[in-house]
Amino acid sequence: MNKSYELLKEEKLEGLDSLGFIFEHKKTKARICFISNDDPNKVFYIGFRTPPKDSTGVAHIVEHTVLCGSKKYPVKDPFVELVKGSLNTFLNAITYPDKTVYPIASTNDTDYMNLIDVYMDAVFHPNIYKYREIFEQEGWHYEMEDENSDLTINGVVYNEMKGAFSSPDDVLSRQILNSLFPDTTYAIESGGDPKDIIKLTYEDFLAFHSKYYHPSNSYIYVYGDVDIDDILEYLDTKYLRYYDYLEVDSEIQMQKPFDKPVDKTFDYPIAADQDPEGNTFLSYNVCIGDVLDPNMYRAFDILNYALVSAPGAPLYEALIKADIAEDVECSFESSQRQMFFSIVARGANEEDKDRFVQIIEDTLRAEIEKGIDKKTLYASINGEQFRARELDFGSAPKGLIIGLQLLDSWLYDKNRPFLHLHAVEVLDKIKSRVENGLFDSIANDYLLSNNHKSIVTLRPKQGMTSADDLELKKRLAEKKASMTPAEIKEVVEHTAYLKEYQQTPSSKEDLAKIPMLSRSDLTRNARPIDLEVYDEEGTTILHHKVSTNGIHYFNMVFDISDMSTEWIPYTALLERIIGLLATEHYSYADFTNEMYLHTGGITTNTAIHEVFHSKDEIKMTFEVRSKFIYDEADAAKDLALEMMLHTDFSDEDRLRELITAEKSHLEAQLSSRGNQVAAVRARCGFSKKAFYSELASGVSFYRFLVDLEENFDAKKEEIISRLNKLCEIIFSSSRLIVSSTGKAEVLSQARRLVTDIKPQLSTERFEFEKTEFKPHQVREALKDASQIQYVAMAGDFAKAGYEYNGTFRILNTILGYDYFWIKVRVQGGAYGCNMNSSRQGDLVFVSYRDPNLTETLKVFEETGDYLRSFDADERDMTKYIIGTVSGMDTPLTPYQRGLRGLNCYMSGITYEDLQKTRNEVLDAEAEDIRALAAPIDAAIAQQNICVVGNEDAITSNSGLFNSIESLY
């Protein structure tokens, strides 16, 4: 082993099929964790304990700025250069309340080491000491275009946090954290409060980095199929050996337990025309104790399910039946020094706070006395065990999630990094103690009898954003009035200077220092489609032959492409509530328990697929997705059929409850994903897929739910009738396609299941009335209480005669990390901006947490001009191509590989189509990008726009829109 390190620990990680090692660098005491296995998707991060002392957002701003150039890589935005030109499978940086982490991942060995080197140099040798402009761009600065302009504030983090402070969920999460831990770093807003961000000085910013970004305060993580000796040698010779040990005071302090619960009330903004009635959030929050307790770390996710989250859970039922709220949610936070558990009532009223607390505590007392339902507890544990076996984290690399979980103990005890990586063993131990009343004791000791709790009320306040904006304008006007002509001139000149600095590209010489691969490093062949098509007595079976660790992913897919638009909202409602109602043989609580006792879950999904070789055709499917180990196939099948064919929709109280909860849930989503709302709405005028998606999951669906809730008594019979009819229509053998993912042996199981299932399905084929999609221009705005905007512009280049090709994928990379990055993010101060295009000719540009509106639309409109003058040498084109291929080749989980095969089948996409697109990407030259100016111009000329956000900004630009409405 390398003599610069000491091996402190070696541990077998059974559930991960891995070995864990902890090394300590002798000179600096930097800690390095290595998890060794055969995973080709290698992960690395370097993290630091970074407890802030105030809410200026210094930790967050440092996170942004260290990635804006370093000693070895002096370009202005190495992060962007890497995104454009590496095969990374993950590349980001994350600020937490007590730590900052810089993770990367790649399947390419050379790329992996390149990414590590750029990140290591960024954190230890950033250019922030050399260029104050980096702090001003990413943090905050004053702006004035000329002496007569208003004084304003801009900055990427400043605007990002204005967006975060507009979201009630974000505001509530922050106040809960602050209320429980008032004497610790958790009482501080690590992301930054916009009111405090502008108090951060450049000197304090540099001091924070100097103190905490030292090897002695670092946590370095290496994961996957790598040569650890080479990496240890690299870390020592390139970085660590040049530092001496430094005692860094970064220990995260524990909050002293409360003598009695605390009660806090705060306001959050709603739009001027939004009704405050029924829009309060009530929360009951309890400190669970030390995160270094492995049993509590796992037990509270199980208790969450049993008490609140499961259908029929006692706390949920008690609060809903008492008409306390529209929906009740529960969360358990375990990624900090002291864990906490929260019960949140959404859509409540402030005057019900005392009753809210009383009901929770009375219900807890009653459950503890009679014993928390053991079947529900076992079902929850089985679900957790299934997830521990599956290790499916969606698009995030498995090694990344494991590494972040590592910090849940390592950050607080350097000798116990692997504490929470033994999920299977801990869950087995917990399961063995269910019969002995383990969870009754936990609920009593940690929830009911625990005084370390807070009651946080978040109440709506109309006009709060406008008032805050006016107050800020007043303060800035007063500041400008107090400035001398020389000081005003200085701000004007510095504004111009900063914009020039931002627009001036890094030199070719500096750009050449960023390591990158060559086109020869890219695989020429497209990724195969995991798809074999079989026929089982007239039913199509799609088999995706993938190794799944003994899990069978079995999806029943029902083709509903002929469905009329009138039925789509009801289909979306069915998707969301089926499985949450009683059936012929089960109560809704018992059904869910049975499901998790025998499967990893049975879910439903409505999917809308573009048909690749047809401009206007779409395919729509209703999918019943199940996952189970092979031995549970029959139980899974029976439960799925019970749900599909025997759901009882006649329980009016339960139906009303589910509609209200879904409305509340969707309302929360709309406030946090305004970019998605704007992008879909802007395309609704010309894209049938967008139009249908909007009806099924967007603002239109939200308004459909509002109408059902408000008029439930008048409409309940129609709702029940339609849901019953939809089950007859959808679950028909003539519509059935089966999609089966697993090893070769699951195919015979899938065939047998089809033989069992088909006779139980309807044989009739319902004919829908045909509905015509009518294209129209969209120029609309949706107002809310945000301090920022989400701005979208869309068009249809196929309508103008242009065809999709692979270079549009490269354009996504170029615009998102070049033209839009500079114009909308760097200069405009928005948090982000991107483009999306589809094979059918849809195109949309959209910004995220954007302080601007007309300025961003102007940038969008000038995209064609940018493309006409686009020029790139071989290195730059290669960089854009590599960044594009990285997105095309992101590793997929076994489950995702099955879904990809299904989507290709439904969309009519062949391997030849994928190869053609890949060839167009790999062989692209600068002139191919310039050729996209014409289709971009054609799409932009259609002037479809949608803006979601600040009501004052929208009102002052009302001439842009044909329609202005409240988002809610």
Buried (B, 14 or more C-beta within 10 A) or exposed (E): EBEBBEEBBEBEBEBBEBEBBBBBBBBBBBBBBBBBBEBBBBBBBBBBBBBBEBBBBBBBBBBBBBBBBBEBBBBBBBBBBBBBBBBBBBBBBBBBBBBBBBBBBBBBBBBBBBBBBBBBBBBBBBBBEEBBBBBBBBBBBBBBEEEEBEBBBBBBBBBBBBBBBBBBBBBBBBBBBBBBBBEBBBBBBBBBBBBBBBBBEEEEBBEBBEBBBBBBBBBBBBBBEBEBEEBBBBBBEBBBBEBEBEEBEBEBBBBEEBEEBBBBEBEBBBBBEBEEEEBBBBBBBBBBBBBBBBBBBBBBBBBBBBBBBBBBBBBBBBBBEBEBBBBBBBBBBBBBBBBBBBBBBBBBBBEBBEBBBEBBEEBBEEBBEEEBBBBBBBBBBBBBBBBBBBBBBEEBBBBBBBBBBBBBBBBBEBEBBBBBBBBBEBBEBBBEBBEEBBBBEBBBEBBBEBEBBBBBBBBBBBBBBBEBBEEBEEEBEEEBEEBEEEEBBBBBEBBBEBBEBBEEEBEEEBBEBBBBBEBEBBEEEBBEBBBBEBEBEEBBBBBBBBEBEBBBBBBBBBBBBBBEBEBBBBBBBBBBBBBBBBBEEBBBBBBBBBBBBBBBBBBBEBBBBBBBEEBEBBBBBBBBBBBBBBEBBBBBBBBBBBBBBBBBBBBBEBBBBBBBBBBBBBBBBBBBBBBBBBBBBBBBBBBBBBBBBBBBBBBBBBBBBBEBBEEBEEBBEEBBEBBBEBBEBBBBBBBBBBBBBBBEEBBEBBBBBBEEBBEEBBEEEBEBEEEEBEBEEBBBBBBBBBBBBBBBBBBBBBBBEBEBBBBBBBBBBBBBBBBBBBBBBBBBBBBBBBBBBBBBBBBBBBBBBBBBBEBBBEBBBEBBEBBBEBEBEEBBBBBBBBBBBBBBBBBBBBBBBBBBBBBBBBBBBBBEBBBBBBBBBBEBEBEBBBBBBBBBBBBBEBBBBBBBBBBBBBEEBEEBBEEBBBBB
